[in-house]
Amino acid sequence: MCAAPALLAPRGGGDTRLVVGIGEFAVTRQPGASIVTHALGSCIAVCIWDPAARVAGLLHFLLPDSKINPERARIQVGTFADSGIPALFQEAYKLGLDKKRCEVRLAGGAEIAASASPSNLQVGKRNILAARNLLWRNGVMIRAEATGGAIPRTVRISVDDGRVEVSTGRDLALL
């Protein structure tokens, strides 16, 4: 069920919630399950769902390019967009996901105010562009996004209906 370390926590009604941390991802087709990640700042959550196979996945990547630390990319593939996104899809294919049916949603990529300075590296913006570029080059269109801005987000995807909830602590949006 999980492609990377994730915590299983029972929810009401016997549902399962997989919690994904930074540099991790999870893929499941378990009915009633959801996958969640918390406190996305400049990081990106890539949410994938196949409505026919009922396969859902979520990646929480930290940085756009694994060239800055190939050893970390080897050990924790989900840390980087260029290694994590392909790994997410490969695990989902094993559970029956078909790229032609796949719905992709992105969230995160904020530039948190505390990190804003003249030397700001714009990691959030670079992460958004890396995800978009990699998906586009591989023929995968993005259905919806909640990216940019300056507020951290929590993201949850439901296996049953592919619904993605993005919460900022003040607001809840559905993608």
Contact map, one row per residue, 1 for C-alpha under 8 A:
1110000000000000000000000111110000000000000000000000000000000000000000000000000000000000000000000000000000000000000000000000000000000000000000000000000000000000000000000000000
1111110000000000000000001111000000000000000000000000000000000000000000000000000000000000000000000000000000000000000000000000000000000000000000000000000000000000000000000000000
1111100000000000000000001110000000000000000000000000000000000000000000000000000000000001001000000000000000000000000000000000000000000000000000000000000000000000000000000000000
0111110000000000000000011100000000000000000000000000000000000000000000000000000000000000000000000000000000000000000000000000000000000000000000000000000000000000000000000000000
0111111000000000000100011100000000000000000000000000000000000000000000000000000000000000000000000000000000000000000000000000000000000000000000000000000000000000000000000000000
0101111100000000011110011100000000000000000000000000000000000000000000000000000000000000000000000000000000000000000000000000000000000000000000000000000000000000000000000000000
0000111110000000111100000000000000000000000000000000000000000000000000000000000000000000000000000000000000000000000000000000000000000000000000000000000000000000000000000000000
0000011111000001111000000000000000000000000000000000000000000000000000000000000000000000000000000000000000000000000000000000000000000000000000000000000000000000000000000000000
0000001111100001111000000000000000000000000000000000000000000000000000000000000000000000000000000000000000000000000000000000000000000000000000000000000000000000000000000000000
0000000111110111100000000000000000000000000000000000000000000000000000000000000000000000000000000000000000000000000000000000000000000000000000000000000000000000000000000000000
0000000011111111100000000000000000000000000000000000000000000000000000000000000000000000000000000000000000000000000000000000000000000000000000000000000000000000000000000000000
0000000001111110000000000000000000000000000000000000000000000000000000000000000000000000000000000000000000000000000000000000000000000000000000000000000000000000000000000000000
0000000000111110000000000000000000000000000000000000000000000000000000000000000000000000000000000000000000000000000000000000000000000000000000000000000000000000000000000000000
0000000001111111000000000000000000000000000000000000000000000000000000000000000000000000000000000000000000000000000000000000000000000000000000000000000000000000000000000000000
0000000001111111100000000000001111000000000000000000000000000000000000000000000000000000000000000000000000000000000000000000000000000000000000000000000000000000000000000000000
0000000111100111110000000000000111000000000000000000000000000000000000000000000000000000000000000000000000000000000000000000000000000000000000000000000000000000000000000000000
0000001111100011111000000000000011110000000000000000000000000000000000000000000000000000000000000000000000000000000000000000000000000000000000000000000000000000000000000000000
0000011110000001111100000100000011110000000000000000000000000000000000000000000000000000000000000000000000000000000000000000000000000000000000000000000000000000000000000000000
0000011110000000111110000000000000111000000000000000000000000000000000000000000000000000000000000000000000000000000000000000000000000000000000000000000000000000000000000000000
0000111000000000011111011100000000111100000000000000000001110000000000000000000000000000000000000000000000000000000000000000000000000000000000000000000000000000000000000000000
0000010000000000001111111000000000001100000000000000000000010000000000000000000000000000000000000000000000000000000000000000000000000000000000000000000000000000000000000000000
0000000000000000000111110000000000000000001000000000000000011100000000000000011000000000000000000000000000000000000000000000000000000000000000000000000000000000000000000000000
0000000000000000000011111000000000000000000000000000000000111100000000000001111100010000000000000000000000000000000000000000000000000000000000000000000000000000000000000000000
0001110000000000000111111100000000000000000000000000000000111000000000000001111000000000000000000000000000000000000000000000000000000000000000000000000000000000000000000000000
0111110000000000000110111110000000000000000000000000000011110000000000000000010000010001000000000000000000000000000000000000000000000000000000000000000000000000000000000000000
1111110000000000010100011111000000100000000000000000000011100000000000000000000000000001000000000000000000000000000000000000000000000000000000000000000000000000000000000000000
1110000000000000000000001111100000000000000000000000001111000000000000000000000000000001001100000000000000000000000000000000000000000000000000000000000000000000000000000000000
1100000000000000000000000111110010000000000000000000001110000000000000000000000000000000000100100000000000000000000000000000000000000000000000000000000000000010000000000000000
1000000000000000000000000011111010000000000000000000111100000000000000000000000000000000000000100000000000000000000000000000000000000000000000000000000000000010000000000000000
1000000000000000000000000001111110000000000000000000000000000000000000000000000000000000000000000000000000000000000000000000000000000000000000000000000000000010000000000000000
0000000000000010000000000000111110000000000000000000000000000000000000000000000000000000000000000000000000000000000000000000000000000000000000000000000000000011000000000000000
0000000000000011000000000000011111000000000000000000000000000000000000000000000000000000000000000000000000000000000000000000000000000000000000000000000000000111000000000000000
0000000000000011110000000001111111100000000000000000000000000000000000000000000000000000000000000000000000000000000000000000000000000000000000000000000000000111000000000000000
0000000000000011110000000000000111110000000000000000000000000000000000000000000000000000000000000000000000000000000000000000000000000000000000000000000000011110000000000000000
0000000000000000111100000100000011111000000000000000000111000000000000000000000000000000000000000000000000000000000000000000000000000000000000000000000000011110000000000000000
0000000000000000111100000000000001111100000000000000000001000000000000000000000000000000000000000000000000000000000000000000000000000000000000000000000001111000000000000000000
0000000000000000001110000000000000111111000010000000000000010000000000000000000000000000000000000000000000000000000000000000000000000000000000000000000001110000000000000000000
0000000000000000000110000000000000011111000000000000000000000000000000000000000000000000000000000000000000000000000000000000000000000000000000000000000011100000000000000000000
0000000000000000000000000000000000001111100000000000000000000000000000000000000000000000000000000000000000000000000000000000000000000000000000000000000111000000000000000000000
0000000000000000000000000000000000001111111110000000000000010000000000000000000000000000000000000000000000011100000000000000000000000000000000000000000111000000000000000000000
0000000000000000000000000000000000000011111100000000000000000000000000000000000000000000000000000000000000011111000000000001000000000000000000000000011110000000000000000000000
0000000000000000000000000000000000000001111100000000000000000100000000000000000000000000000000000000000000011111000000000011101000000000000000000000000000000000000000000000000
0000000000000000000001000000000000000001111110000000000000011110000000000000000000000000000000000000000000011100000000000001001000000000000000000000000000000000000000000000000
0000000000000000000000000000000000000001111111000000000000111100000000000000000000000000000000000000000001111000000000000001001100000000000000000000000000000000000000000000000
0000000000000000000000000000000000001001001111100000000001111000000000000000000000000000000000000000000001110000000000000000000000000000000000000000000000100000000000000000000
0000000000000000000000000000000000000000000111110000000011110000000000000000000000001000000000000000000111100000000000000000000000000000000000000000000000000000000000000000000
0000000000000000000000000000000000000000000011111000000111100000000000000000000000000000000000000000000111000000000000000000000000000000000000000000000000001000000100000000000
0000000000000000000000000000000000000000000001111100000111000000000000000000000000000000000000000000011110000000000000000000000000000000000000000000000000000000010000000000000
0000000000000000000000000000000000000000000000111110011110000000000000000000000000000000000000001000011100000000000000000000000000000000000000000000000000000010010000000000000
0000000000000000000000000000000000000000000000011111111100000000000000000000000000000000000000001100111000000000000000000000000000000000000000000000000000000000010000000000000
0000000000000000000000000000000000000000000000001111111000000000000000000000000000000000000000000000110000000000000000000000000000000000000000000000000000000000110000000000000
0000000000000000000000000000000000000000000000000111110000000000000000000000000000000000000000000000100000000000000000000000000000000000000000000000000000000000000000000000000
0000000000000000000000000000100000000000000000000111111000000000000000000000000000000000000000111100000000000000000000000000000000000000000000000000000000000000000000000000000
0000000000000000000000000000100000000000000000001111111100000000000000000000000000000000000000001000000000000000000000000000000000000000000000000000000000000011110000000000000
0000000000000000000000000011100000000000000000001110111110000000000000000000000000000000000100111000000000000000000000000000000000000000000000000000000000000010000000000000000
0000000000000000000000000011100000100000000000111100011111000000000000000000000000000000000100000000000000000000000000000000000000000000000000000000000000001110010000000000000
0000000000000000000000001111000000100000000001111000001111100000000000000000000000000001000100000000000000000000000000000000000000000000000000000000000000001000000000000000000
0000000000000000000100001110000000110000000011110000000111110000000000000000000000000001000000000000000000000000000000000000000000000000000000000000000000001000000000000000000
0000000000000000000100111100000000000000000111100000000011111000000000000000010000011001000000000000000000000000000000000000000000000000000000000000000000000000000000000000000
0000000000000000000111111000000000001001001111000000000001111100000000000000011000000000000000000000000000000000000000000000000000000000000000000000000000000000000000000000000
0000000000000000000001110000000000000000001110000000000000111111000000000000011110010000000000000000000000000000000000000000000000000000000000000000000000000000000000000000000
0000000000000000000001100000000000000000011100000000000000011111000000000000001110000000000000000000000000000000000000000000001000000000000000000000000000000000000000000000000
0000000000000000000000000000000000000000001000000000000000001111110000000000001110000000000000000000000000000000000000000010001000000000000000000000000000000000000000000000000
0000000000000000000000000000000000000000000000000000000000001111110000000000000111000000000000000000000000000000000000000000011001100000000000000000000000000000000000000000000
0000000000000000000000000000000000000000000000000000000000000011111100000000000111100000000000000000000000000000000000000000000001000000000000000000000000000000000000000000000
0000000000000000000000000000000000000000000000000000000000000011111111011000001111100000000000000000000000000000000000000000000000000000000000000000000000000000000000000000000
0000000000000000000000000000000000000000000000000000000000000000111111000000000000000000000000000000000000000000000000000000000000000000000000000000000000000000000000000000000
0000000000000000000000000000000000000000000000000000000000000000111111000000000000000000000000000000000000000000000000000000000000000000000000000000000000000000000000000000000
0000000000000000000000000000000000000000000000000000000000000000011111111000000000000000000000000000000000000000000000000000000000000000000000000000000000000000000000000000000
0000000000000000000000000000000000000000000000000000000000000000011111111100000000000000000000000000000000000000000000000000000000000000000000000000000000000000000000000000000
0000000000000000000000000000000000000000000000000000000000000000000011111110000000000000000000000000000000000000000000000000000000000000000000000000000000000000000000000000000
0000000000000000000000000000000000000000000000000000000000000000010011111111101000000000000000000000000000000000000000000000000000000000000000000000000000000000000000000000000
0000000000000000000000000000000000000000000000000000000000000000010011111111111100100000000000000000000000000000000000000000000000000000000000000000000000000000000000000000000
0000000000000000000000000000000000000000000000000000000000000000000001111111100000000000000000000000000000000000000000000000000000000000000000000000000000000000000000000000000
0000000000000000000000000000000000000000000000000000000000000000000000111111100000000000000000000000000000000000000000000000000000000000000000000000000000000000000000000000000
0000000000000000000000110000000000000000000000000000000000000000000000011111111000000000000000000000000000000000000000000000000000000000000000000000000000000000000000000000000
0000000000000000000000110000000000000000000000000000000000000000000000011111111100110010000000000000000000000000000000000000000000000000000000000000000000000000000000000000000
0000000000000000000001111000000000000000000000000000000000111000000000001001111110111010000000000000000000000000000000000000000000000000000000000000000000000000000000000000000
0000000000000000000001110000000000000000000000000000000000011110010000011001111110110000000000000000000000000000000000000000000000000000000000000000000000000000000000000000000
0000000000000000000000100000000000000000000000000000000000001111110000001000111111110000000000000000000000000000000000000000000000000000000000000000000000000000000000000000000
0000000000000000000000000000000000000000000000000000000000001111110000000000011111111000000000000000000000000000000000000000001001100100000000000000000000000000000000000000000
0000000000000000000000000000000000000000000000000000000000000001110000000000000111111100000000000000000000000000000000000000000001100100000000000000000000000000000000000000000
0000000000000000000000000000000000000000000000000000000000000000110000001000111111111110000000000000000000000000000000000000000000000000000000000000000000000000000000000000000
0000000000000000000000101000000000000000000000000000000000101000000000000000111111111111000000000000000000000000000000000000000000000000000000000000000000000000000000000000000
0000000000000000000000000000000000000000000001000000000000100000000000000000010011111111100000000000000000000000000000000000000000100000000000000000000000000000000000000000000
0000000000000000000000000000000000000000000000000000000000000000000000000000000001111111110000000000000000000000000000000000000000000000000000000000000000000000000000000000000
0000000000000000000000000000000000000000000000000000000000000000000000000000110000111111111000000000000000000000000000000000000000000000000000000000000000000000000000000000000
0010000000000000000000001110000000000000000000000000000011100000000000000000000000011111111100000000000000000000000000000000000000000000000000000000000000000000000000000000000
0000000000000000000000000000000000000000000000000000000000000000000000000000000000001111111110000000000000000000000000000000000000000000000000000000000000000000000000000000000
0000000000000000000000000000000000000000000000000000000000000000000000000000000000000111111111000000000000000000000000000000000000000000000000000000000000000000000000000000000
0010000000000000000000000010000000000000000000000000000000000000000000000000000000000011111111100000000000000000000000000000000000000000000000000000000000000000000000000000000
0000000000000000000000000011000000000000000000000000001110000000000000000000000000000001111111111000000000000000000000000000000000000000000000000000000000000000000000000000000
0000000000000000000000000000000000000000000000000000000000000000000000000000000000000000111111111100000000000000000000000000000000000000000000000000000000000000000000000000000
0000000000000000000000000000000000000000000000000000000000000000000000000000000000000000011111111000000000000000000000000000000000000000000000000000000000000000000000000000000
0000000000000000000000000001100000000000000000000000101000000000000000000000000000000000001111111000000000000000000000000000000000000000000000000000000000000000000000000000000
0000000000000000000000000000000000000000000000000000101000000000000000000000000000000000000111111100000000000000000000000000000000000000000000000000000000000000000000000000000
0000000000000000000000000000000000000000000000001100111000000000000000000000000000000000000111111110110000000000000000000000000000000000000000000000000000000000000000000000000
0000000000000000000000000000000000000000000000000100100000000000000000000000000000000000000010011111110000000000000000000000000000000000000000000000000000000000000000000000000
0000000000000000000000000000000000000000000000000000000000000000000000000000000000000000000000001111110000000000000000000000000000000000000100000000000000000000000000000000000
0000000000000000000000000000000000000000000000000000000000000000000000000000000000000000000000000111110000000000000000000000000000000000000100000000000000000000000000000000000
0000000000000000000000000000000000000000000000000111000000000000000000000000000000000000000000001111111000000000000000000000000000000000000000000000000000000000000000000000000
0000000000000000000000000000000000000000000000011110000000000000000000000000000000000000000000001111111100000000000000000000000000000000000100000000000000000000000000000000000
0000000000000000000000000000000000000000000000011100000000000000000000000000000000000000000000000000111110000000000000000000000000000000000011100000000000000000000000000000000
0000000000000000000000000000000000000000000001111000000000000000000000000000000000000000000000000000011111000000000000000000000000000000000111110000000000000000000000000000000
0000000000000000000000000000000000000000000001110000000000000000000000000000000000000000000000000000001111100000000000000000000000000000000001111000000000000000000100000000001
0000000000000000000000000000000000000000000111100000000000000000000000000000000000000000000000000000000111110000000000000000000000000000000001011110000000000000000000000000000
0000000000000000000000000000000000000000000111000000000000000000000000000000000000000000000000000000000011111000000000000000000000000000000000001110000010100000000001000000000
0000000000000000000000000000000000000001111110000000000000000000000000000000000000000000000000000000000001111100000000000001000100000000000000000111000110000000000000000000000
0000000000000000000000000000000000000001111100000000000000000000000000000000000000000000000000000000000000111110000000000011101100000000000000000011100000000000000000000000000
0000000000000000000000000000000000000001111000000000000000000000000000000000000000000000000000000000000000011111000000000001100000000000000000000011111100000000000000000000000
0000000000000000000000000000000000000000110000000000000000000000000000000000000000000000000000000000000000001111101100000111100000000000000000000001111000000000000000000000000
0000000000000000000000000000000000000000110000000000000000000000000000000000000000000000000000000000000000000111111100000000000000000000000000000000111100000000000000000000000
0000000000000000000000000000000000000000000000000000000000000000000000000000000000000000000000000000000000000011111100000000000000000000000000000000010000000000000000000000000
0000000000000000000000000000000000000000000000000000000000000000000000000000000000000000000000000000000000000001111100000000000000000000000000000000000000000000000000000000000
0000000000000000000000000000000000000000000000000000000000000000000000000000000000000000000000000000000000000011111110010000000000000000000000000000000000000000000000000000000
0000000000000000000000000000000000000000000000000000000000000000000000000000000000000000000000000000000000000011111111110000000000000000000000000000000000000000000000000000000
0000000000000000000000000000000000000000000000000000000000000000000000000000000000000000000000000000000000000000001111110000000000000000000000000000000000000000000000000000000
0000000000000000000000000000000000000000000000000000000000000000000000000000000000000000000000000000000000000000000111110000000000000000000000000000000000000000000000000000000
0000000000000000000000000000000000000000000000000000000000000000000000000000000000000000000000000000000000000000000111111000000000000000000000000000000000000000000000000000000
0000000000000000000000000000000000000000000000000000000000000000000000000000000000000000000000000000000000000000001111111100000000000000000000000000000000000000000000000000000
0000000000000000000000000000000000000000000000000000000000000000000000000000000000000000000000000000000000000000000000111110000000000000000000000000000000000000000000000000000
0000000000000000000000000000000000000000000000000000000000000000000000000000000000000000000000000000000000000010000000011111110000000000000000000000000000000000000000000000000
0000000000000000000000000000000000000000010000000000000000000010000000000000000000000000000000000000000000001010000000001111111000000000000000000000000000000000000000000000000
0000000000000000000000000000000000000000111100000000000000000000000000000000000000000000000000000000000000011110000000000111111100000000000000000001000000000000000000000000000
0000000000000000000000000000000000000000010000000000000000000000000000000000000000000000000000000000000000001110000000000111111110000000000000000001000000000000000000000000000
0000000000000000000000000000000000000000000000000000000000000001000000000000000000000000000000000000000000000000000000000111111111000000000000000000000000000000000000000000000
0000000000000000000000000000000000000000011100000000000000000111000000000000000010000000000000000000000000001000000000000011111111100000000000000000000000000000000000000000000
0000000000000000000000000000000000000000000100000000000000000000000000000000000000000000000000000000000000011000000000000001111111110000000000000011000000000000000000000000000
0000000000000000000000000000000000000000000000000000000000000000000000000000000000000000000000000000000000000000000000000000111111111000000000000000000000000000000000000000000
0000000000000000000000000000000000000000000000000000000000000001100000000000000011000000000000000000000000000000000000000000011111111100000000000000000000000000000000000000000
0000000000000000000000000000000000000000000000000000000000000001000000000000000011001000000000000000000000000000000000000000001111111110000000000000000000000000000000000000000
0000000000000000000000000000000000000000000000000000000000000000000000000000000000000000000000000000000000000000000000000000000111111111000001000000000000000000000000000000000
0000000000000000000000000000000000000000000000000000000000000000000000000000000000000000000000000000000000000000000000000000000011111111100000000000000000000000000000000000000
0000000000000000000000000000000000000000000000000000000000000000000000000000000011000000000000000000000000000000000000000000000001111111110000000000000000000000000000000000000
0000000000000000000000000000000000000000000000000000000000000000000000000000000000000000000000000000000000000000000000000000000000111111111111000000000000000000000000000000000
0000000000000000000000000000000000000000000000000000000000000000000000000000000000000000000000000000000000000000000000000000000000011111111110000000000000000000000000000000000
0000000000000000000000000000000000000000000000000000000000000000000000000000000000000000000000000000000000000000000000000000000000001111111100000000000000000000000000000000000
0000000000000000000000000000000000000000000000000000000000000000000000000000000000000000000000000000000000000000000000000000000000000111111100000000000000000000000000000000000
0000000000000000000000000000000000000000000000000000000000000000000000000000000000000000000000000000000000000000000000000000000000000011111110000000000000000000000000000000000
0000000000000000000000000000000000000000000000000000000000000000000000000000000000000000000000000011010100000000000000000000000000000011111111000000000000000000000000000000000
0000000000000000000000000000000000000000000000000000000000000000000000000000000000000000000000000000001100000000000000000000000000000011001111100000000000000000000000000000000
0000000000000000000000000000000000000000000000000000000000000000000000000000000000000000000000000000001111000000000000000000000000010010000111111000000000000000000000000000000
0000000000000000000000000000000000000000000000000000000000000000000000000000000000000000000000000000001110000000000000000000000000000000000011111000000000000000000000000000000
0000000000000000000000000000000000000000000000000000000000000000000000000000000000000000000000000000000111000000000000000000000000000000000001111100000000000000000000000000001
0000000000000000000000000000000000000000000000000000000000000000000000000000000000000000000000000000000011100000000000000000000000000000000001111110000000000000000000000000001
0000000000000000000000000000000000000000000000000000000000000000000000000000000000000000000000000000000001110000000000000000000000000000000000011111000000000000000001000000001
0000000000000000000000000000000000000000000000000000000000000000000000000000000000000000000000000000000001111100000000000000000100000000000000001111100000000000000000000000000
0000000000000000000000000000000000000000000000000000000000000000000000000000000000000000000000000000000000011110000000000001100100000000000000000111110000000000000000000000000
0000000000000000000000000000000000000000000000000000000000000000000000000000000000000000000000000000000000001111000000000000000000000000000000000011111000000000000000000000000
0000000000000000000000000000000000000000100000000000000000000000000000000000000000000000000000000000000000000111100000000000000000000000000000000001111100000000000000000000000
0000000000000000000000000000000000000000100000000000000000000000000000000000000000000000000000000000000000000111000000000000000000000000000000000000111110000000000000010000000
0000000000000000000000000000000000000011100000000000000000000000000000000000000000000000000000000000000000010101000000000000000000000000000000000000011111000000000000010000000
0000000000000000000000000000000000000111100000000000000000000000000000000000000000000000000000000000000000110000000000000000000000000000000000000000001111100000000001111000000
0000000000000000000000000000000000011111000000000000000000000000000000000000000000000000000000000000000000000000000000000000000000000000000000000000000111110000000001110000000
0000000000000000000000000000000000011100000010000000000000000000000000000000000000000000000000000000000000100000000000000000000000000000000000000000000011111000000111100000000
0000000000000000000000000000000001111000000000000000000000000000000000000000000000000000000000000000000000000000000000000000000000000000000000000000000001111100000111000000000
0000000000000000000000000000000001110000000000100000000111000000000000000000000000000000000000000000000000000000000000000000000000000000000000000000000000111110011110000000000
0000000000000000000000000000000111100000000000000000000100000000000000000000000000000000000000000000000000000000000000000000000000000000000000000000000000011111111100000000000
0000000000000000000000000001111111100000000000001000011100000000000000000000000000000000000000000000000000000000000000000000000000000000000000000000000000001111111000000000000
0000000000000000000000000000001110000000000000000000010000000000000000000000000000000000000000000000000000000000000000000000000000000000000000000000000000000111110000000000000
0000000000000000000000000000000000000000000000000010010000000000000000000000000000000000000000000000000000000000000000000000000000000000000000000000000000000111111000000000000
0000000000000000000000000000000000000000000000011110010100000000000000000000000000000000000000000000000000000000000000000000000000000000000000000000000000001111111100000000000
0000000000000000000000000000000000000000000000000000000000000000000000000000000000000000000000000000000000000000000000000000000000000000000000000000000000001110111110000000011
0000000000000000000000000000000000000000000000100000000000000000000000000000000000000000000000000000000010000000000000000000000000000000000000000000000000111100011111000000011
0000000000000000000000000000000000000000000000000000000000000000000000000000000000000000000000000000000000000000000000000000000000000000000000000000000000111000001111100001111
0000000000000000000000000000000000000000000000000000000000000000000000000000000000000000000000000000000000100000000000000000000000000000000000000100000011110000000111110001111
0000000000000000000000000000000000000000000000000000000000000000000000000000000000000000000000000000000000000000000000000000000000000000000000000000000011100000000011111111100
0000000000000000000000000000000000000000000000000000000000000000000000000000000000000000000000000000000000000000000000000000000000000000000000000000001111000000000001111111000
0000000000000000000000000000000000000000000000000000000000000000000000000000000000000000000000000000000000000000000000000000000000000000000000000000000010000000000000111111000
0000000000000000000000000000000000000000000000000000000000000000000000000000000000000000000000000000000000000000000000000000000000000000000000000000000000000000000000111111000
0000000000000000000000000000000000000000000000000000000000000000000000000000000000000000000000000000000000000000000000000000000000000000000000000000000000000000000000111111100
0000000000000000000000000000000000000000000000000000000000000000000000000000000000000000000000000000000000000000000000000000000000000000000000000000000000000000000011111111110
0000000000000000000000000000000000000000000000000000000000000000000000000000000000000000000000000000000000000000000000000000000000000000000000000000000000000000000011100011111
0000000000000000000000000000000000000000000000000000000000000000000000000000000000000000000000000000000000000000000000000000000000000000000000000000000000000000001111000001111
0000000000000000000000000000000000000000000000000000000000000000000000000000000000000000000000000000000010000000000000000000000000000000000000011100000000000000001111000000111
